[in-house]
């Protein structure tokens, strides 16, 4: 389940970044490939950062905007 949650919470910001790049491409007269190459990762990072911080400091309900309301809980195994 943690793997699934981590994929969802990575995919949703990536999708939002792509949608922002599409919207910006239609509003700006820039090279589409250059714009997408810069704007998609930047928008996805900003989107994830804002809602991850809001989830942590304001309310866990903000996690829904990342695709699932709870961050994955990883179990750490130390290898000797």
N, C-alpha and C positions, 0 to 999 in steps of 0.2 A: 504494500500500500504506500510506503514512503517513496518508492521509486515513482509510482504513478503521480503522487502529489507533487513531487519535485518537477516532473515533466510538465504538468499542467501549469504550475506556478512559474515556469520558465517560458512556456509557449504563449500564455496570455499576454505578457508584456511584449514579446516579439511580434505578435499579431497586431497589437496596438501601435507599435513602432512602424510597422508596414503600412497601416491605415493612415497614420499621420504623414508618412512620406508620400503616399498617394494624394492626400488632400493638399499638401504643400506643393506638389508637382503641378497640380492644376491651377494653383494660385500664383505661382512664381514662374518666371521665364528662365529656368535653369536647365542644365544638362540632366536628364532624368537619371542616368546611371551614376553620375557623381553625387547627385542629391540623395539617391537611395543608399549609396554606399556609406554616406556619412550620417544621414538623418535617421535611418532605421535603427542602428545600434544606439545612437544617442537618445532617441525618443524612448526606446525600450528601457534603457538604463534609468532614465529620469522617471518614467512611469513606475518601474519596479521600486526604485528608491523612495519615491514619495509615499507609495502605499505600504511598503514594508515598514518604513519609519512610523507612519500613521498607525499601522497595526500594532507596533511595539509600544509606542508612547501614548496613543490616544485611545484606541479601542480595537480589540481583536476582530471586530466586525469588518474592518477595512480589508481583511484578508480575502474577502469575497471578490474584491476587484482584481485580485491576482489569480482567480480561478477556483480557489478553495479557502475557506476561512481559517484554516489551521496550517501553520508551517510544518513540514515533515520533521519528525523526531528521529534523529539518527542515533544508533547505538554504536559506541566506540569500543573496538576491541584492540587492546594493546598486544602486539606481537613481541614475544621475548627473544 
